[in-house]
Amino acid sequence: MDPLYRLSRQEEIYREIRSSGFSTVMLELVGLQTLQHYQQVLQNADLRVAPGIVPVPFPMDFGLTISPGSVEFAKWFDPVRRLAEVSNYFDLKTAFLCPHMPLDGVRNSRVSAVGYGYSRERMDHVVEIMSAAAEVLAYEGIRGGLHNHVGTWIETQSEVEYVLDNTDPLLLGAAFDVGHLEWAGADATRLFRKYRDRITDLHIKDIDKRIAQRTREQPGPYFDVYEEEFFLEPGRGDIDFPTLLSELPDDYGGWIIVEVDRTSMSPKTSAEVSWEWVQKLTAHTETAVNGC
């Protein structure tokens, strides 16, 4: 969607989110939007913000070799540094670190959700870059959380575990996307148990597991699945969220953010249905919606 169009409709969308019942939206500045303008939009819609997300690109994907400690290496993480600055402006202490998904990448455009093209060399490169990104956030007082995503180099359970097992737990937490874990066939319960003390924040979205199973058996492009009624509002799909969320520590203080990648109804109705589900699930958990 064109950034100028999104920006022109941002306040309208945010007001609809607020009217649905949500009091918080995931941090997301559009295009060249200033902090002051974004803050005014939030105030006009009577919304607060939850932690934002930044895609982290990997030099290897662009045929580049960038030496750690070089000026080029430092500048590579400018978008991460920007998210840290914006997060601090809104007094947020965590952020989602997501691997970049190039639109023409093999996992995105050809074979998704099955770990296609896995290599140990690439995974070590991913670990190096994600660790550096987490370190940039840490310098600014922000805790990064690894955010898995189908169509990227961190989509399967083994890839999630490899990154988390080979990074400093004090630097990089776990900020899972539950819907994308389930799409890739991961055992989300096992991951919650294994990394329960590293979970910083969560994205929850529901999915049709029959479609997920079919796409793993007959892998295809990411956006072919995206166009189906695959992503669903929480409670309308097959993920057992109450059981999964019960695996969180009793003192869990992170965010649980409702995110529907592609709504199965009008966006306003989707937000209303999602909020009804949230109210049924819990009366005391901080929950936000990713509304843009």
GUVEXMAR-121717 format. One record per residue: residue in three letters; x, y, z of N, C-alpha, C in turn. Coordinates in steps of 0.05 Angstrom, whole numbers, padded with zeros to 5 digits, always signed. Example, Ala and Ser with C-alpha at 12.3 -4.5 7.8 and 13.67 -1.06 7.14 Angstrom:
ala+00264-00114+00156+00246-00090+00156+00264-00066+00156
ser+00257-00045+00142+00273-00021+00143+00258+00001+00157
END
This chain:
met+00017-00024+00000+00000+00000+00000+00018+00025+00000
asp+00010+00045-00016+00025+00069-00018+00028+00083+00009
pro+00053+00091+00017+00056+00104+00043+00040+00129+00046
leu+00038+00145+00025+00022+00170+00027-00007+00164+00032
tyr-00017+00143+00019-00045+00136+00024-00049+00126+00052
arg-00030+00109+00061-00032+00099+00089-00031+00121+00109
leu-00013+00140+00104-00011+00163+00122-00036+00179+00123
ser-00049+00183+00100-00073+00199+00099-00096+00185+00114
arg-00095+00159+00116-00117+00144+00129-00110+00135+00157
gln-00085+00141+00166-00076+00130+00191-00094+00137+00215
glu-00101+00163+00217-00117+00171+00240-00145+00159+00239
glu-00156+00157+00215-00182+00144+00212-00181+00114+00221
ile-00160+00101+00213-00156+00073+00220-00153+00070+00250
tyr-00137+00088+00262-00132+00087+00290-00157+00092+00306
arg-00174+00110+00296-00199+00115+00310-00218+00091+00310
glu-00217+00076+00287-00233+00052+00286-00222+00031+00305
ile-00196+00029+00307-00184+00010+00326-00193+00017+00355
arg-00192+00043+00361-00200+00052+00388-00229+00046+00393
ser-00246+00050+00373-00275+00046+00377-00281+00016+00380
ser-00263-00001+00370-00268-00030+00373-00263-00039+00402
gly-00248-00024+00418-00243-00031+00445-00214-00031+00453
phe-00196-00033+00433-00167-00033+00439-00159-00005+00447
ser-00140-00004+00466-00130+00022+00475-00101+00026+00466
thr-00090+00006+00452-00062+00007+00445-00058-00004+00417
val-00039+00007+00402-00032-00002+00375-00002-00005+00373
met+00006-00024+00356+00035-00029+00353+00048-00005+00340
leu+00071+00003+00351+00086+00026+00341+00093+00022+00311
glu+00085+00042+00295+00092+00041+00266+00089+00068+00254
leu+00112+00081+00249+00112+00106+00234+00110+00099+00204
val+00096+00116+00189+00093+00111+00160+00110+00129+00144
gly+00127+00118+00127+00144+00134+00109+00161+00153+00125
leu+00160+00179+00118+00176+00199+00130+00162+00214+00152
gln+00141+00201+00163+00125+00213+00185+00143+00221+00208
thr+00139+00244+00219+00155+00253+00242+00143+00242+00268
leu+00160+00242+00289+00151+00232+00315+00129+00250+00326
gln+00131+00276+00322+00111+00294+00332+00084+00289+00319
his+00085+00286+00292+00059+00281+00278+00047+00254+00287
tyr+00064+00234+00290+00053+00208+00298+00042+00209+00326
gln+00055+00224+00344+00045+00227+00371+00018+00242+00371
gln+00015+00261+00353-00010+00275+00352-00033+00257+00342
val-00026+00240+00322-00046+00221+00312-00055+00202+00335
leu-00036+00193+00350-00043+00175+00373-00061+00190+00393
gln-00054+00214+00399-00070+00230+00418-00098+00235+00408
asn-00100+00241+00382-00126+00246+00371-00144+00221+00371
ala-00131+00198+00369-00146+00173+00369-00148+00161+00397
asp-00136+00174+00417-00136+00164+00445-00124+00136+00447
leu-00101+00133+00434-00087+00107+00434-00059+00110+00446
arg-00049+00089+00458-00021+00086+00466-00007+00068+00446
val+00019+00064+00450+00034+00047+00431+00047+00023+00446
ala+00049+00001+00432+00063-00023+00441+00088-00026+00424
pro+00107-00043+00432+00133-00045+00417+00130-00049+00387
gly+00148-00037+00373+00149-00039+00344+00168-00060+00334
ile+00169-00062+00307+00185-00083+00294+00203-00071+00273
val+00226-00083+00269+00244-00074+00248+00255-00098+00233
pro+00253-00098+00207+00265-00120+00191+00295-00116+00189
val+00310-00138+00194+00339-00137+00194+00349-00151+00168
pro+00361-00137+00149+00371-00149+00125+00398-00162+00130
phe+00405-00182+00113+00430-00196+00116+00448-00190+00092
pro+00472-00180+00096+00490-00172+00074+00494-00195+00054
met+00495-00220+00063+00498-00242+00045+00477-00243+00023
asp+00453-00235+00030+00431-00236+00010+00436-00216-00013
phe+00453-00196-00008+00459-00176-00028+00486-00179-00040
gly+00499-00203-00035+00525-00208-00045+00547-00191-00032
leu+00542-00182-00008+00560-00164+00006+00575-00179+00028
thr+00600-00170+00033+00615-00179+00056+00623-00153+00071
ile+00612-00150+00095+00617-00125+00110+00631-00133+00136
ser+00654-00122+00141+00671-00129+00164+00660-00117+00190
pro+00656-00133+00211+00648-00122+00237+00667-00101+00246
gly+00657-00079+00257+00674-00057+00266+00678-00036+00245
ser+00671-00041+00220+00675-00022+00199+00653-00001+00199
val+00657+00021+00185+00636+00042+00183+00612+00030+00169
glu+00617+00014+00148+00595+00002+00133+00578-00016+00150
phe+00592-00031+00168+00577-00049+00186+00560-00033+00205
ala+00570-00012+00215+00555+00005+00234+00531+00017+00220
lys+00534+00027+00196+00512+00040+00181+00491+00020+00173
trp+00499-00005+00170+00480-00026+00162+00456-00027+00182
phe+00461-00020+00207+00441-00022+00228+00427+00004+00234
asp+00428+00023+00216+00415+00049+00221+00385+00046+00225
pro+00370+00028+00210+00342+00025+00216+00336+00014+00244
val+00354-00003+00253+00351-00014+00281+00356+00008+00301
arg+00376+00025+00296+00381+00047+00313+00358+00067+00314
arg+00346+00071+00291+00322+00088+00289+00299+00078+00306
leu+00294+00051+00304+00273+00040+00321+00279+00044+00350
ala+00304+00041+00358+00311+00045+00386+00305+00074+00395
glu+00312+00093+00378+00306+00121+00384+00276+00126+00387
val+00261+00116+00368+00232+00119+00369+00220+00105+00393
ser+00230+00081+00399+00220+00067+00422+00225+00082+00448
asn+00249+00093+00450+00255+00109+00474+00238+00134+00476
tyr+00231+00146+00453+00214+00170+00453+00187+00163+00465
phe+00177+00139+00460+00151+00131+00470+00153+00113+00495
asp+00177+00113+00507+00182+00099+00533+00176+00069+00531
leu+00184+00057+00508+00181+00028+00505+00209+00015+00509
lys+00209-00008+00522+00234-00020+00530+00241-00045+00514
thr+00224-00054+00496+00229-00077+00480+00222-00072+00451
ala+00232-00089+00433+00227-00086+00405+00229-00113+00391
phe+00215-00116+00369+00215-00141+00354+00237-00139+00332
leu+00255-00159+00332+00276-00160+00311+00268-00183+00292
cys+00260-00175+00268+00251-00194+00248+00270-00196+00225
pro+00277-00220+00216+00294-00222+00192+00280-00210+00168
his+00295-00196+00152+00284-00183+00128+00274-00204+00108
met+00251-00197+00095+00240-00216+00075+00240-00202+00048
pro+00260-00206+00032+00261-00194+00005+00238-00204-00012
leu+00225-00186-00027+00202-00194-00043+00208-00215-00064
asp+00233-00216-00073+00241-00235-00093+00258-00258-00082
gly+00257-00260-00055+00273-00282-00042+00261-00309-00048
val+00278-00329-00049+00268-00356-00056+00247-00367-00038
arg+00249-00362-00012+00229-00372+00007+00203-00356+00005
asn+00205-00332-00003+00181-00315-00005+00167-00319-00032
ser+00182-00320-00053+00170-00320-00080+00167-00348-00092
arg+00179-00368-00079+00178-00395-00091+00170-00417-00071
val+00184-00420-00049+00180-00443-00031+00180-00433-00002
ser+00156-00431+00010+00154-00421+00037+00147-00442+00057
ala+00155-00437+00082+00147-00452+00106+00160-00478+00111
val+00180-00486+00094+00193-00512+00098+00223-00511+00101
gly+00233-00487+00105+00262-00484+00109+00278-00489+00084
tyr+00267-00482+00061+00281-00487+00035+00307-00471+00034
gly+00328-00485+00023+00354-00472+00019+00370-00469+00045
tyr+00364-00485+00065+00379-00482+00090+00409-00488+00086
ser+00425-00472+00099+00454-00479+00100+00465-00469+00126
arg+00484-00483+00137+00497-00476+00162+00512-00450+00159
glu+00525-00446+00136+00540-00421+00131+00521-00397+00133
arg+00497-00399+00121+00478-00377+00121+00468-00372+00150
met+00462-00394+00164+00452-00391+00191+00472-00378+00209
asp+00498-00384+00206+00518-00371+00222+00519-00341+00215
his+00515-00334+00190+00513-00306+00182+00489-00293+00195
val+00466-00307+00195+00442-00296+00207+00446-00291+00237
val+00459-00310+00250+00465-00307+00279+00483-00282+00283
glu+00503-00278+00267+00521-00255+00270+00506-00229+00267
ile+00489-00227+00247+00475-00202+00241+00453-00197+00262
met+00438-00217+00270+00417-00214+00290+00429-00207+00317
ser+00452-00218+00323+00466-00211+00348+00475-00182+00348
ala+00485-00173+00326+00494-00146+00323+00471-00126+00326
ala+00448-00134+00313+00424-00117+00315+00415-00115+00344
ala+00415-00137+00358+00406-00137+00386+00425-00120+00403
glu+00451-00121+00396+00471-00105+00411+00466-00075+00407
val+00459-00067+00382+00452-00039+00377+00429-00030+00394
leu+00408-00046+00396+00385-00040+00413+00394-00038+00442
ala+00410-00057+00451+00418-00057+00479+00433-00032+00486
tyr+00450-00022+00468+00465+00003+00474+00445+00026+00479
glu+00421+00025+00468+00401+00046+00472+00381+00039+00494
gly+00387+00017+00508+00369+00009+00530+00344-00006+00522
ile+00345-00018+00498+00322-00033+00488+00329-00062+00486
arg+00311-00080+00495+00315-00109+00493+00302-00119+00467
gly+00318-00130+00450+00308-00141+00425+00298-00170+00429
gly+00277-00177+00414+00266-00204+00415+00266-00215+00387
leu+00276-00239+00383+00276-00252+00357+00247-00258+00348
his+00241-00248+00324+00214-00251+00313+00215-00268+00288
asn+00206-00293+00290+00206-00311+00268+00185-00303+00247
his+00189-00310+00222+00170-00303+00201+00174-00322+00177
val+00152-00334+00168+00153-00351+00144+00161-00333+00120
gly+00177-00344+00103+00187-00329+00080+00214-00316+00084
thr+00225-00320+00109+00251-00309+00116+00270-00332+00122
trp+00295-00325+00129+00315-00346+00136+00310-00357+00164
ile+00290-00346+00178+00284-00357+00205+00254-00364+00205
glu+00247-00387+00194+00219-00394+00193+00213-00421+00207
thr+00231-00440+00206+00226-00466+00218+00235-00467+00247
gln+00225-00488+00261+00233-00491+00289+00263-00494+00293
ser+00275-00510+00276+00304-00514+00279+00320-00488+00274
glu+00310-00471+00257+00323-00445+00252+00319-00426+00275
val+00295-00426+00286+00290-00409+00310+00309-00418+00333
glu+00310-00444+00337+00327-00455+00359+00356-00449+00354
tyr+00365-00452+00329+00394-00447+00323+00401-00419+00330
val+00385-00400+00322+00391-00372+00328+00391-00366+00358
leu+00370-00375+00372+00368-00370+00400+00390-00385+00416
asp+00397-00409+00408+00417-00425+00422+00445-00414+00418
asn+00449-00398+00397+00476-00388+00391+00478-00358+00394
thr+00460-00346+00410+00462-00317+00416+00460-00313+00446
asp+00470-00291+00455+00470-00284+00483+00441-00279+00493
pro+00431-00295+00512+00404-00292+00521+00399-00265+00535
leu+00420-00252+00544+00417-00226+00557+00413-00204+00536
leu+00423-00210+00511+00420-00190+00490+00395-00195+00473
leu+00390-00220+00466+00368-00227+00448+00348-00245+00461
gly+00324-00234+00465+00302-00250+00475+00287-00264+00453
ala+00263-00275+00460+00246-00288+00440+00220-00273+00439
ala+00214-00264+00415+00188-00249+00410+00173-00264+00388
phe+00163-00287+00394+00151-00305+00374+00127-00293+00360
asp+00124-00301+00335+00098-00298+00321+00086-00326+00321
val+00065-00329+00337+00053-00356+00341+00042-00367+00315
gly+00027-00350+00300+00016-00360+00275+00036-00370+00255
his+00059-00356+00253+00080-00364+00235+00095-00389+00245
leu+00097-00392+00271+00108-00417+00281+00091-00441+00273
glu+00065-00438+00276+00046-00460+00270+00045-00465+00240
trp+00047-00444+00224+00047-00447+00195+00071-00464+00186
ala+00094-00459+00198+00118-00474+00191+00120-00502+00204
gly+00099-00509+00219+00098-00536+00231+00114-00538+00257
ala+00121-00516+00269+00137-00516+00294+00119-00525+00317
asp+00132-00536+00338+00118-00543+00362+00120-00518+00380
ala+00100-00501+00379+00100-00476+00393+00102-00480+00423
thr+00088-00501+00433+00088-00506+00462+00116-00513+00471
arg+00130-00529+00456+00158-00536+00463+00176-00511+00464
leu+00172-00494+00444+00188-00470+00443+00182-00451+00466
phe+00157-00449+00473+00149-00433+00496+00162-00443+00522
arg+00162-00470+00525+00174-00482+00549+00205-00479+00549
lys+00217-00483+00526+00246-00482+00525+00257-00454+00530
tyr+00243-00434+00520+00252-00406+00521+00235-00389+00538
arg+00220-00400+00557+00201-00385+00572+00213-00361+00587
asp+00238-00364+00595+00251-00342+00610+00263-00321+00591
arg+00261-00326+00564+00272-00307+00545+00249-00293+00530
ile+00225-00301+00534+00203-00289+00518+00198-00261+00527
thr+00201-00242+00509+00198-00214+00515+00170-00204+00508
asp+00161-00210+00484+00135-00202+00474+00125-00223+00454
leu+00100-00221+00446+00088-00241+00427+00070-00227+00407
his+00070-00238+00383+00049-00233+00364+00031-00257+00362
ile+00005-00254+00365-00012-00277+00362-00032-00272+00339
lys-00033-00291+00321-00053-00291+00300-00062-00320+00296
asp-00086-00323+00288-00097-00350+00283-00094-00358+00254
ile-00094-00384+00249-00092-00393+00221-00109-00418+00217
asp-00114-00424+00192-00127-00449+00184-00105-00470+00181
lys-00104-00489+00200-00082-00508+00200-00083-00528+00176
arg-00107-00532+00165-00110-00549+00142-00095-00537+00118
ile-00097-00511+00115-00083-00498+00093-00053-00498+00099
ala-00046-00494+00124-00017-00495+00131-00005-00522+00125
gln-00019-00543+00132-00009-00570+00126-00006-00575+00096
arg-00026-00566+00081-00025-00569+00052-00001-00554+00040
thr+00004-00530+00050+00026-00514+00039+00053-00525+00046
arg+00055-00540+00068+00080-00553+00075+00084-00578+00057
glu+00062-00591+00050+00064-00615+00033+00068-00607+00004
gln+00057-00585-00004+00060-00575-00031+00069-00545-00030
pro+00094-00540-00022+00103-00513-00018+00101-00495-00042
gly+00094-00470-00037+00092-00450-00058+00098-00423-00048
pro+00093-00402-00064+00100-00374-00057+00084-00365-00033
tyr+00096-00348-00017+00084-00337+00008+00057-00324+00002
phe+00057-00306-00018+00033-00290-00023+00010-00306-00036
asp+00016-00329-00047-00006-00347-00056-00022-00355-00032
val-00009-00362-00010-00023-00370+00014-00037-00345+00026
tyr-00023-00323+00026-00033-00298+00037-00060-00291+00025
glu-00064-00297-00001-00089-00290-00015-00112-00308-00007
glu-00107-00331+00005-00128-00348+00014-00139-00339+00041
glu-00161-00350+00050-00171-00343+00077-00157-00361+00097
phe-00131-00355+00100-00112-00370+00116-00108-00357+00143
phe-00101-00331+00143-00098-00317+00168-00126-00309+00178
leu-00130-00314+00204-00156-00310+00215-00154-00295+00241
glu-00176-00282+00249-00178-00269+00274-00175-00290+00297
pro-00163-00282+00320-00160-00302+00341-00187-00314+00350
gly-00186-00340+00353-00211-00355+00360-00226-00365+00336
arg-00219-00357+00312-00233-00366+00288-00217-00387+00273
gly-00192-00392+00282-00176-00413+00270-00172-00437+00288
asp-00149-00450+00285-00144-00475+00299-00123-00475+00321
ile-00112-00452+00327-00092-00450+00348-00105-00449+00376
asp-00095-00465+00394-00105-00466+00421-00090-00446+00438
phe-00098-00421+00436-00084-00399+00450-00085-00401+00480
pro-00108-00408+00492-00108-00409+00522-00088-00429+00533
thr-00085-00453+00520-00066-00472+00529-00037-00462+00525
leu-00032-00451+00501-00006-00441+00495+00003-00418+00514
leu-00015-00399+00518-00008-00376+00535-00005-00384+00564
ser-00016-00407+00572-00013-00416+00599+00016-00425+00605
glu+00032-00428+00583+00060-00435+00587+00077-00411+00594
leu+00066-00387+00592+00082-00364+00600+00087-00363+00630
pro+00109-00352+00639+00115-00350+00667+00093-00334+00682
asp+00089-00341+00707+00068-00327+00722+00074-00297+00724
asp+00100-00289+00723+00106-00261+00725+00112-00248+00698
tyr+00102-00261+00677+00106-00250+00650+00096-00221+00648
gly+00114-00203+00639+00106-00175+00638+00108-00163+00610
gly+00111-00181+00590+00113-00171+00562+00086-00166+00549
trp+00088-00157+00524+00064-00151+00509+00054-00176+00494
ile+00028-00178+00491+00015-00198+00474-00001-00182+00454
ile+00009-00182+00429-00002-00164+00408-00018-00181+00388
val-00043-00174+00385-00060-00186+00365-00053-00175+00338
glu-00047-00193+00319-00039-00185+00292-00052-00204+00272
val-00068-00192+00254-00081-00208+00233-00068-00199+00207
asp-00051-00216+00195-00036-00208+00171-00055-00200+00149
arg-00076-00215+00145-00096-00207+00125-00124-00214+00137
thr-00140-00193+00141-00165-00197+00154-00184-00214+00137
ser-00201-00230+00151-00221-00246+00136-00248-00232+00134
met-00248-00207+00143-00272-00191+00142-00263-00162+00140
ser-00281-00143+00142-00272-00115+00141-00253-00109+00164
pro-00233-00091+00160-00214-00086+00181-00228-00077+00207
lys-00248-00061+00206-00262-00051+00230-00275-00075+00245
thr-00289-00092+00230-00302-00115+00242-00281-00134+00253
ser-00259-00137+00239-00237-00154+00248-00227-00145+00275
ala-00223-00119+00278-00214-00108+00304-00235-00113+00326
glu-00260-00110+00319-00282-00114+00339-00283-00144+00347
val-00281-00162+00328-00281-00191+00334-00257-00198+00351
ser-00234-00187+00344-00209-00193+00359-00212-00183+00388
trp-00223-00159+00392-00226-00149+00419-00246-00165+00435
glu-00267-00175+00423-00286-00193+00437-00272-00218+00446
trp-00254-00228+00429-00239-00252+00437-00220-00246+00460
val-00207-00223+00459-00189-00215+00481-00204-00213+00507
gln-00227-00202+00507-00243-00199+00531-00250-00226+00543
lys-00256-00245+00526-00262-00272+00535-00238-00286+00546
leu-00215-00281+00534-00191-00295+00542-00181-00285+00569
thr-00180-00259+00573-00169-00249+00598-00179-00221+00603
ala-00180-00214+00628-00189-00187+00635-00166-00170+00645
his-00141-00181+00645-00119-00166+00657-00093-00165+00641
thr-00093-00177+00617-00069-00178+00601-00067-00153+00583
glu-00044-00140+00582-00040-00118+00563-00040-00129+00535
thr-00058-00121+00518-00060-00132+00491-00063-00109+00472
ala-00049-00110+00450-00050-00090+00429-00057-00102+00403
val-00065-00085+00384-00070-00094+00357-00051-00080+00338
asn-00041-00095+00319-00026-00084+00297-00045-00074+00276
gly-00050-00049+00275-00072-00038+00259-00065-00027+00232
cys-00040-00027+00224-00032-00015+00198-00019-00036+00181
END
